[in-house]
């Protein structure tokens, strides 16, 4: 999938990342940054599962079982976060970032319920700020399906570079057709 350079994960890297992202987004929450990130909890999983099951989302991701989300929330090398409307404090999406404690992080998932309002773009900006700022990572990578044009345009605009393509069926055990592109962003 992408190159990983495993190092020992530090438990406080997760709390630093989520605290940092929340602080960054809260300090700048205005019309230009309508969302913030906060750590996911058990109470958020109903929203997360419903969003993953939504037909507008499900075709671009591989929905997890609730126990997979619980494991991610409890894993110190994973940041499972809710994307929340800054003013209304209502969930509008979620983000899963893997590899905390390493220099190479994976944006495993970003899913937004209210598409077309800029929430995903702003959430991605918060993730990038935290990854290359407080976490000091040198690389952030992700997979994107060729038929997910909206996401691909956002990733291109945010500076991600396509590195390789592979059959989508290999990425999900035969559940999708087309290709998957691995895209990455390196620290400046």
Secondary structure, DSSP 4 states (H G I P E B T S, - for coil): ----------HHHHHHHHHHHHHHHHHH-SSS--EEEEE--GGGHHHHHHHHHSHHHHTTS-PPPHHHHHHHHH-TTEEEEEEEETTT--EEEEEEEE-TTSSEEEEEEEEESSTTSSHHHHHHHHHHHHHHTTT--SEEEEEEETT-HHHHHHHHHTT-EEEEEEEHHHHHTSS--SEEEEEEEE--
